Amino acid sequence: MTHDARSRPPVHALLADGTTTCIRAVRPDDHSQLRGLYEEMSPENLRLRFFTASRRSAAQAADRACAAARPGYRALLAETKDQIIGLAEYERAGEPETAEISLAVAEGLHHRGVGTLLLEHLVSAARADGITAFTADALAENHEVLRVFAGLGLRTARCFDGPEVRCTIQLEEDETYLTAVEERGSAADVASLQPLLRPGSIAVVGAGRKAGSVGRAVLRNLRTGGFTRQLFTVNPSVSSLMSVPAYPSVGALPRVPDLAVLAVPASALPATAEECGKAGVRALVVVTAGLDAVQATALLATCRTYGMRLVGPNCLGVSNTDKEVALDATFAARRPRPGTAGVAVQSGGVGIALLDGLSRLGLGISTFVSLGDKYDVSGNDLLQWWECDGVTDLALLHLESFGNPRAFSRTARRVTRRIPVLTVDAGRTDAGRRAAASHTAAAAPRTMTRQALFTQAGITATRTIAELIQTAALLHSQPAPDGNRVAIITNAGGAGVLAADACAEAELTLPLLPADLTADLLAVLPEGASTTNPIDATAAVSEDQLRKCVDRLTLSGSVDAVLVVLVPTAVATATGADLARALTQAPGRHAGAVVAVRLDQELPVRLLPTTTTGSIPSYADPQSAARSLAHAVRRARWLSRPPGSVPDLARIETAQAHAVADAWLAGHPEGGWLDPRTCAELLACYGIPQLRWAWAETEDEAVIAAERLRGPDGRVVLKAHWPGLLHKSEQGAIHLDLQGDAQVRAAFRDFETRFAGLLSGVVVQPLAERGTEMFAGVVQDEVFGPLVLFGLGGSATELLADHSARLAPLTDFDVHDLITSPRCAPLLFGHGGGGPVDLEGLEQLLHRLSRMAGDLPQLAEADFNPVLARPGGVTALDARVRLLPRTAHDPYLRRLR
């Protein structure tokens, strides 16, 4: 057993049926239960497990698992309500990177995913221990365990030897394995949410007789909303409340409710949750607010112990408008309109705004969950529910925090290819908070990290609630535009100019229309119309003329969307309302997106029903319409390209990199910035190109190094170094363009004089050739993981802040976006006649930086500035790396928060 095998904290995870189990290391006091686990097996299962039906095997297996810690052995068990239901073990075999595994599941608990879940956790632990393969012996007739091994998603080989088969399982984490884990997790997640969102019975605990109480409001909404299943309330003072039968306690209810809504004081909450758990309640919605740390800990611990999913605390409640359920367990003043938008929010106020806005729009709600303080159920859970509920075609999120962003990103990438996922980018004021530790940390505020997550996952991120609803209206009602080409048609020239400005600001283009199309348009429009883009159809345009014009534009292939801007006029036959009718009475769906702007419209956005089953979004101002179109264009662009892949890289020495990091941290247990030699050694493990350099601690060593490193022009650079030095240029710790021994000596002496007591040595380098100075870096966010940044380098990197960012691991598309997103990108592609730089070299540098950040959890940040990009190659001229004593965290391991 490794040194930390019994110190790893227990985690809870979902089984295939949605119930919860605890995965933890085996302890010595588990002996009697483990022995019982085996003794209760049928003779047949004992034979399959031990190749013999002897009961002595049970005691021997329990002895082995509970023995004193020993190198190379690890045992994990699954436990539900203090009962052990499964055990998985590995022990290193003859080869240090291979381990023999065994698996046991309690009698009667097969086919619930216990063994598979245990093996997933065992695989994660083994990888952290440096094990790359599992082996296992089984009887060839033991089809159950062979299916478990084969279904893991890992590369598995079988070797048959008579009645036995030896399985070898490679532990490499690839896309196949992650997808398999994801699919199992999604199915378990959805099953666990059934009691919450489709409960067969509900108990409201804490509803009182006093009007205006939260509990009473929840009970009223459930009753008047037509909840189709059994409803109870718990109140020891009455026999019924609002015609709902009341009982003195949860234990006294005539049946165990699937869902309990708790609206009791914070002081009573832990005991009430405990009562629910003991009774067998499957899910809790806690609207209570104001929990202290002790109450919060007790609430979550109770939910984990008894396997209850938890929404809240401090939440508005949950709704499911499916008529088979008619669930409105909220204290909102108005009932949500049934529809197809799934909504999950952390803020109750935001939730009310979205419920009202979507209902007023006519889009309506499929399911609504107010996450509150989000102790358990999260946006990730809801995305998986909406993905397969058969109703939701639009997902709206308001998340103030992320429990596991990388798992959320994988889920969102999958879900958003099926339905649009929208969010409000809350907390943007973080952009004003800048760390002073390094260029990388300064360039990576939390808002940039969130935006990288949204961009890579294909999530549509808006800036306000109003913009969220406006964009939802377009994505719900119109096909995604194939590009950003927009034609504007208006009955008032000035309104067309405003719309053109709005489109330009939203990065939409107004192309010149081809001659044959303009001729066709002139043939149907009134005399005096102009067919430049924007198209001025004049105030005399009729419904029929406008309809024909829109149809020709959408079918032309010359534009991807049509923006119709209408103003009321004095012309009797061309009022704004009449012209809008021209859009809604089309014979069928248009070939491209069609959006209306009616400047006299009172509501910010409306959906105009068409004579077909569709609708057209109508906005009160051009800016809202253009922003919504731009979001739709970005979504279509994201959908149009494949997911991308993380390339295999040559010359990667991960084991050596771990050795370098571990050795340095052993001498610096609190972490810090690496010295130049250790930094260069670490970068060499990943094949990251560096300019030639030498370390010198004396004046003579500097002269000798300069002589060796001088290029054809004979010039060198001296850079001072001491622990903690970050900004060399700002502190005058660099001398450039040094020629001859005398200048090298003078520069060294200058450092010695000005940095007396600090200087530990100098880095000597040849003067670099001319090129484009870029910046590349990575910062390890404790929540989001490693974020890779790229942009303009040199001394102005922070001042100009011309950077783009993506979360690691980087796919080929992520790297392309990093290189092309900064404003300075044209410099890399030969702007000004210099020819393109080595783009493949830049891509390799970013991929290698991403790999290093993913391999080393100790890597707090890395800063390459400048990176010299030239047609002939890419080189890091200056590199700094900071390590911290951190352990690896498996972001894709199935576990509850």
VENFENUR-V212675 format. One record per helix or strand. SS is the DSSP state (alpha for helix, beta for strand). FROM is the first residue (numbers start at 1). LEN is the number of residues. If there is no record, write none. Layout:
ss,from,len
SS,FROM,LEN
SS,FROM,LEN
This chain:
ss,from,len
beta,11,4
beta,20,6
alpha,28,12
alpha,43,8
alpha,56,11
beta,73,8
beta,83,10
beta,98,8
alpha,114,15
beta,133,7
alpha,143,8
beta,156,6
beta,164,7
alpha,175,23
beta,201,5
alpha,214,11
beta,230,5
beta,240,2
beta,244,4
alpha,250,3
beta,259,4
alpha,266,14
beta,283,4
alpha,293,14
beta,309,4
beta,317,4
beta,327,4
beta,338,8
alpha,348,14
beta,365,6
alpha,379,10
beta,394,5
alpha,405,11
beta,420,5
alpha,428,5
alpha,439,5
alpha,446,12
beta,460,3
alpha,465,13
beta,485,6
alpha,493,13
beta,509,1
alpha,515,10
beta,530,1
beta,535,2
alpha,543,14
beta,561,6
alpha,572,3
alpha,576,9
beta,593,6
beta,605,5
beta,615,5
alpha,622,19
alpha,654,14
beta,672,2
alpha,676,9
beta,690,1
beta,693,4
alpha,699,11
beta,715,7
beta,734,6
alpha,740,15
beta,761,6
beta,772,10
beta,785,8
alpha,797,4
beta,803,5
alpha,812,10
alpha,825,4
alpha,839,17
beta,859,12
beta,873,4
beta,879,5
